[in-house]
Amino acid sequence: MTTLTELHAVETTPLRRHYDGVRDELFAQFREDRDPGALIKGSSAAADEALRSLWQQCGFADDAALLAVGGYGRGELFPSSDVDLLLLVACPPEGELAQRIEIFIGACWDLGMTIGHSVRTVQECLEEQANDITVRTALFERRSISKPHTLNRALEAALAGTPVPLAFFNAKTAEMRQRHEKYVNTPYSLEPNIKESPGGLRDLQTLSWVASAAGLGKTWLGLRKSGLLTSSELQMLRHNERQLKRIRVALHLTANRPEDRLIFDMQGAVADLLGYSDRQGRRASEQLMQRYYRAAKTVTQLTTILLQNIDAQLGDQDEVTVEPIDDEFCNRNGLLQPLDLTLFQTDPSAILRAFIRLQNQSGLRGMTTATWRAMWNARTLIDGGFRREPSNRQLFMEILQAPMGVTHALRSMNQWSILGHYLPAFRRIVGRMQHDLL
């Protein structure tokens, strides 16, 4: 074991030079290929290597273990993100162990890492996670950096069965609602927070956390295999997650600091880094923001559908009352639903008829999640032939001419991307903004 005297003389300069070199190569590669996955995973692996080396140099014995938690625990490290660490100890540190921890933490900063760290025993982890949903979530994503260790196994055993799926779901979705309220419940902020705003990366992380806690899969592919995602939804989820990550990486590199707000002053530089250029009277920054808004809108749609489906699987089901409305639709506990959920695939015109039923049928307060999902997945069937069909034009006009509910219908059609498919001109302006009104 390294003595404390030797520890004070540990030289971090070569390790920092190597760590900085790896990160610089990853940043340069991103500027070439704009692949966020390679940079995020590569940065995490570089941090693993540096921390493991430093941990070994500090000569910790079996009375301490090093774990990654939070985003770093997921194996995702953005350019300016904190490196979140848990130093798991056998007992509250004092004496030589406390000194080693102090030297290790100082050396992490000497490496140029911005770390967030906690030092806890197994019992303290249990107590903290029971009282704080943030700690519970961070521990849920833990992984070991130091070698397999009795302390790691003890923590694993102590946390077995946590989090409780339904309680965790309720806590995380409540947390998400509060966060959305902070950002005015819209993905269309002029200066959105790529991580925290509605439709941002945090929504995808929330979906991943609650699905994993429910045993429905730890990856998007796992969710597909469990039946929670369709193949097309899986593809859209991956695509738009990648778009958001690409923008966040570019924002960190442009700001050269932990910055998740896509503020006006950054939008042009981020657009340039991502390869956008002024064209056809539109600034590069305006194209970037439309790309962001579209991604955030899709993420909002997917997380709304999937979280409600998880809730239905976890929660106690209310008594269901079904009353037929006609030969296509029924009233399911006050919500509209097709008698057959494949209706929109076999007859896309039924999408418009559903909105008419909602406007005209008393006692309906909306549509079921299953209806929105079926409608959303059938929206691409609204094509040129559909729009040219006189009967569909008549149905759309009937929606517009209804004595009440027109605004609500159009907003819902826009929210679920029905309106943009029926009116291509409207679709082109969704998410458009003007960077400079002068």
C-alpha positions in Angstrom: 0.0 0.0 0.0 1.2 3.5 -0.8 2.1 5.4 2.3 0.7 8.9 3.0 4.1 10.4 2.6 4.4 8.9 -0.9 0.8 9.9 -1.7 1.6 13.6 -1.2 4.3 13.2 -3.8 2.0 11.5 -6.5 2.5 13.3 -9.8 -0.7 13.8 -11.7 0.8 15.7 -14.6 1.4 12.7 -16.9 -2.0 11.3 -16.2 -3.7 14.7 -16.9 -1.7 15.1 -20.1 -3.0 11.7 -21.3 -6.5 12.4 -20.2 -6.6 15.8 -21.9 -5.1 14.3 -25.0 -7.8 11.7 -25.3 -10.6 14.2 -24.8 -9.1 16.6 -27.3 -9.1 13.8 -29.9 -12.7 13.0 -29.1 -13.7 16.7 -29.5 -11.8 17.0 -32.8 -13.5 13.8 -34.1 -16.9 15.2 -33.2 -16.2 18.4 -35.2 -15.6 16.1 -38.1 -18.4 13.5 -37.9 -20.8 15.1 -35.4 -21.3 11.7 -33.7 -22.4 12.4 -30.1 -22.4 8.8 -29.1 -18.7 8.3 -29.8 -17.8 11.4 -27.8 -20.1 10.7 -24.9 -19.1 7.1 -24.4 -15.4 7.9 -25.2 -15.3 10.6 -22.6 -16.8 8.3 -20.0 -14.3 5.6 -20.8 -11.4 8.1 -20.6 -12.6 9.2 -17.1 -12.9 5.6 -16.0 -9.3 5.0 -17.0 -7.9 8.1 -15.3 -9.9 7.6 -12.1 -9.0 3.9 -11.9 -5.3 4.7 -12.2 -5.6 7.5 -9.6 -7.5 5.2 -7.2 -4.8 2.5 -7.5 -2.1 5.1 -6.9 -3.8 6.3 -3.8 -3.6 2.7 -2.5 -7.1 2.3 -1.0 -7.6 -1.0 0.8 -10.8 -3.0 1.3 -12.3 -0.2 3.5 -13.3 1.9 0.4 -14.7 1.5 -3.1 -15.2 3.9 -6.0 -18.5 4.0 -7.9 -19.8 6.1 -10.8 -23.3 7.4 -10.3 -25.8 9.7 -12.1 -25.1 10.4 -15.8 -21.5 9.2 -15.5 -22.9 6.0 -14.0 -24.9 5.6 -17.2 -21.6 5.8 -19.1 -22.6 9.1 -20.6 -20.2 12.1 -20.1 -20.8 15.3 -22.0 -17.9 17.6 -22.6 -18.6 19.9 -19.5 -20.6 17.5 -17.4 -19.8 16.8 -13.8 -18.1 13.5 -13.0 -20.4 12.1 -10.3 -18.7 9.8 -7.8 -19.7 7.8 -4.8 -16.9 6.8 -2.4 -18.3 3.9 -0.6 -16.7 3.3 2.8 -17.0 0.6 5.5 -17.3 3.1 8.2 -17.3 6.9 8.5 -13.8 7.9 7.4 -11.3 9.2 9.9 -7.6 9.1 10.3 -5.6 7.7 7.4 -8.7 6.8 5.3 -10.0 10.4 5.6 -6.6 11.7 4.5 -6.5 9.3 1.5 -10.0 10.4 0.4 -9.0 14.1 0.7 -5.9 13.5 -1.4 -7.8 11.5 -4.0 -10.5 14.2 -4.4 -7.8 16.9 -4.7 -6.0 14.8 -7.3 -9.3 14.5 -9.3 -9.5 18.3 -9.5 -5.8 18.4 -10.5 -6.7 16.1 -13.4 -9.1 18.9 -14.6 -12.2 17.0 -13.7 -15.2 18.8 -12.3 -16.5 16.2 -9.8 -19.5 15.9 -7.7 -18.8 13.4 -4.9 -20.3 11.9 -1.8 -18.7 9.7 0.8 -21.1 7.3 2.4 -21.4 3.9 4.1 -23.9 1.3 2.9 -26.2 2.2 5.7 -26.0 5.9 4.8 -26.8 5.1 1.2 -29.9 3.3 2.3 -31.0 6.2 4.5 -30.3 8.9 1.9 -32.0 7.1 -1.0 -35.1 6.4 1.2 -35.5 10.2 1.8 -34.3 11.7 -1.5 -35.5 10.7 -5.0 -32.4 12.3 -6.5 -30.1 10.1 -4.5 -32.3 7.1 -5.2 -32.0 7.7 -9.0 -28.3 8.3 -8.8 -27.8 5.0 -7.0 -30.1 3.3 -9.5 -27.5 4.1 -12.2 -24.4 3.1 -10.2 -21.5 1.1 -11.6 -18.2 0.2 -10.1 -15.0 1.9 -11.1 -12.7 0.1 -8.6 -12.3 -3.7 -8.8 -15.2 -5.9 -7.6 -15.3 -5.4 -3.9 -17.1 -6.7 -0.8 -18.5 -3.2 -0.2 -20.0 -3.2 -3.7 -21.6 -6.5 -3.1 -22.9 -5.3 0.2 -24.5 -2.3 -1.4 -26.0 -4.4 -4.1 -27.6 -6.7 -1.5 -28.8 -3.8 0.6 -30.4 -2.1 -2.4 -32.0 -5.3 -3.8 -35.7 -4.6 -4.5 -35.2 -0.8 -4.7 -36.6 1.3 -6.1 -40.1 0.0 -5.7 -41.5 0.3 -9.3 -44.8 2.0 -8.6 -43.6 4.4 -5.9 -40.5 5.2 -8.1 -42.8 5.9 -11.1 -45.0 8.2 -9.1 -42.1 10.1 -7.6 -40.3 10.5 -10.9 -43.4 11.6 -12.9 -44.3 14.1 -10.2 -40.7 15.4 -10.4 -41.1 15.7 -14.2 -44.4 17.6 -13.9 -42.7 20.1 -11.5 -39.8 20.5 -13.9 -42.1 21.1 -16.9 -44.0 23.8 -14.9 -40.7 25.5 -14.3 -40.3 25.7 -18.1 -43.9 26.8 -18.7 -45.0 23.3 -20.0 -43.7 23.9 -23.5 -40.9 22.6 -25.7 -41.0 25.8 -27.7 -39.1 28.2 -25.4 -37.0 30.7 -27.4 -34.0 29.7 -25.2 -34.7 26.1 -24.3 -32.8 24.0 -21.8 -31.6 21.0 -23.9 -31.6 18.9 -20.7 -34.4 20.0 -18.6 -37.1 21.6 -20.8 -40.2 19.6 -21.8 -39.1 17.2 -24.6 -35.5 17.4 -23.5 -33.0 14.7 -22.5 -34.2 14.5 -19.0 -37.6 13.3 -20.2 -35.9 10.5 -22.0 -33.9 9.6 -18.9 -37.1 9.6 -16.8 -38.7 7.2 -19.3 -35.6 5.0 -19.1 -35.5 5.0 -15.3 -39.1 4.1 -14.7 -39.1 1.4 -17.4 -36.0 -0.2 -16.0 -37.4 -0.1 -12.5 -40.5 -1.7 -13.8 -38.5 -4.5 -15.3 -39.5 -3.5 -18.9 -36.0 -3.1 -20.2 -32.8 -1.2 -19.4 -32.3 0.0 -23.0 -34.5 1.2 -25.8 -34.1 -2.1 -27.5 -35.1 -3.8 -24.2 -38.3 -1.7 -24.2 -38.9 -2.9 -27.8 -38.5 -6.5 -26.8 -40.8 -6.1 -23.9 -43.5 -4.8 -26.2 -43.6 -1.3 -24.8 -42.2 0.2 -28.0 -43.1 -0.5 -31.7 -40.3 -0.8 -34.2 -41.1 2.6 -35.7 -41.3 4.2 -32.3 -37.9 2.7 -31.4 -36.4 4.2 -34.5 -37.9 7.7 -33.8 -36.8 7.5 -30.2 -33.2 6.8 -31.1 -33.1 9.4 -33.9 -34.4 12.2 -31.8 -32.3 11.3 -28.7 -29.3 11.5 -31.0 -30.4 14.9 -32.3 -30.7 16.3 -28.7 -27.4 14.8 -27.7 -25.7 16.3 -30.7 -27.0 19.7 -29.9 -26.0 19.4 -26.2 -22.4 18.3 -27.1 -22.1 21.2 -29.5 -23.4 23.6 -26.9 -20.9 22.5 -24.3 -18.0 22.7 -26.8 -19.1 26.2 -27.9 -19.6 27.6 -24.4 -16.6 25.7 -23.0 -18.5 25.4 -19.7 -21.4 23.5 -18.3 -24.2 25.2 -20.3 -27.5 23.5 -21.2 -29.5 26.6 -22.2 -29.5 27.2 -25.9 -29.4 31.0 -25.4 -29.6 33.4 -28.3 -26.0 34.3 -28.2 -25.0 30.6 -28.6 -27.5 29.6 -31.2 -25.5 30.8 -34.2 -22.2 29.3 -33.1 -23.8 26.0 -32.3 -25.5 25.9 -35.7 -22.1 26.6 -37.3 -20.5 23.8 -35.4 -23.2 21.4 -36.5 -22.8 22.3 -40.1 -25.9 24.5 -40.7 -25.5 27.5 -43.1 -27.7 30.4 -44.1 -29.9 29.5 -47.1 -33.1 30.6 -48.8 -33.5 33.5 -46.5 -33.2 31.4 -43.4 -30.4 31.8 -40.9 -28.4 28.8 -39.8 -29.6 29.4 -36.2 -33.3 29.3 -37.3 -32.7 25.9 -39.0 -31.1 24.6 -35.9 -33.9 25.7 -33.6 -36.5 24.2 -35.9 -34.6 20.9 -35.8 -34.5 21.1 -32.0 -38.2 21.9 -31.7 -39.2 19.0 -33.9 -37.1 16.6 -31.9 -38.5 18.0 -28.6 -42.0 17.6 -29.9 -41.5 14.0 -30.9 -39.9 13.2 -27.5 -42.9 14.8 -25.8 -45.3 12.6 -27.8 -43.4 9.4 -27.2 -42.8 10.0 -23.5 -46.5 10.9 -23.0 -47.6 7.7 -24.6 -45.0 5.4 -23.0 -45.2 6.8 -19.5 -49.0 6.3 -19.5 -48.6 2.8 -20.7 -46.1 2.0 -17.9 -48.5 3.6 -15.5 -51.3 1.3 -16.7 -49.1 -1.7 -16.2 -48.0 -0.7 -12.7 -51.0 0.9 -11.2 -54.3 -0.4 -9.9 -56.8 -0.3 -12.8 -60.0 1.6 -12.3 -63.2 -0.1 -13.2 -63.7 0.2 -16.9 -67.1 1.3 -18.3 -67.4 1.0 -22.1 -70.4 2.5 -24.0 -70.6 2.1 -27.8 -71.1 5.4 -29.6 -71.5 4.0 -33.2 -70.0 1.1 -35.2 -66.5 2.6 -34.9 -66.0 4.3 -31.5 -66.9 3.9 -27.9 -66.9 5.9 -24.7 -64.3 4.4 -22.4 -64.6 6.0 -19.0 -65.3 9.3 -20.6 -62.6 9.0 -23.3 -63.0 8.2 -27.0 -61.5 5.0 -28.3 -62.0 2.9 -31.4 -63.7 -0.4 -31.0 -60.8 -1.8 -32.9 -57.4 0.0 -32.4 -56.3 -1.0 -35.9 -59.1 1.2 -37.4 -56.8 4.1 -38.3 -54.4 1.8 -40.1 -57.1 0.2 -42.2 -59.1 3.4 -42.7 -57.1 6.6 -42.1 -60.1 8.8 -42.7 -61.3 7.6 -39.3 -58.6 9.9 -37.8 -60.7 12.9 -38.9 -63.9 11.2 -37.9 -62.5 10.7 -34.4 -62.1 14.5 -33.9 -65.6 15.0 -35.2 -66.9 12.5 -32.7 -65.0 14.2 -29.9 -66.5 17.6 -30.9 -70.1 16.3 -31.2 -70.4 13.6 -28.5 -71.4 14.9 -25.1 -69.7 13.3 -22.1 -66.3 12.9 -23.8 -63.4 14.8 -22.2 -60.7 13.5 -24.6 -59.2 10.4 -26.1 -57.5 7.4 -24.5 -53.8 7.1 -24.7 -54.2 4.0 -26.8 -56.3 6.1 -29.3 -53.6 8.8 -29.5 -50.9 6.2 -30.0 -52.8 4.4 -32.8 -53.6 7.7 -34.4 -50.1 9.0 -34.2 -48.6 5.8 -35.7 -51.1 6.0 -38.6 -50.4 9.7 -39.3 -48.0 9.0 -42.2 -51.0 7.4 -44.1 -52.2 11.0 -44.5 -50.5 11.5 -47.9 -51.3 13.3 -51.1 -53.9 10.8 -52.1 -55.6 11.2 -48.7 -55.6 15.0 -49.0 -57.1 14.9 -52.6 -60.0 12.7 -51.6 -63.2 14.9 -51.5 -64.7 13.0 -48.6 -61.6 13.7 -46.4 -61.8 17.4 -47.4 -65.4 17.4 -46.3 -64.5 15.8 -43.0 -61.8 18.4 -42.3 -64.2 21.2 -43.1 -66.7 19.7 -40.7 -64.1 19.9 -38.0 -63.5 23.6 -38.8 -67.2 24.4 -39.0 -68.2 22.7 -35.7 -70.1 25.0 -33.4 -67.6 24.3 -30.6 -64.3 22.6 -29.9 -62.5 23.8 -33.0 -59.5 25.3 -31.2 -59.1 22.3 -29.0 -59.3 19.9 -32.0 -56.7 21.9 -34.0 -54.4 22.1 -31.0 -54.6 18.4 -30.5 -54.1 17.7 -34.2 -51.0 19.8 -34.1 -49.7 18.3 -30.8 -49.9 14.8 -32.3 -48.6 15.8 -35.8 -52.0 15.1 -37.6 -52.5 18.7 -38.7 -49.0 19.0 -40.3 -49.6 15.8 -42.3 -52.9 17.0 -43.6 -51.7 20.6 -44.3 -48.0 20.3 -45.5 -47.7 24.1 -45.6 -48.5 24.1 -41.9 -46.0 21.3 -41.2 -43.2 23.4 -42.8 -43.7 26.2 -40.3 -44.0 24.0 -37.1 -41.1 25.0 -34.9 -39.9 27.9 -37.0 -38.6 31.0 -35.3 -37.0 34.2 -36.4 -33.7 34.8 -34.8 -33.7 38.6 -35.3 -36.9 40.6 -35.8 -35.0 43.7 -37.0 
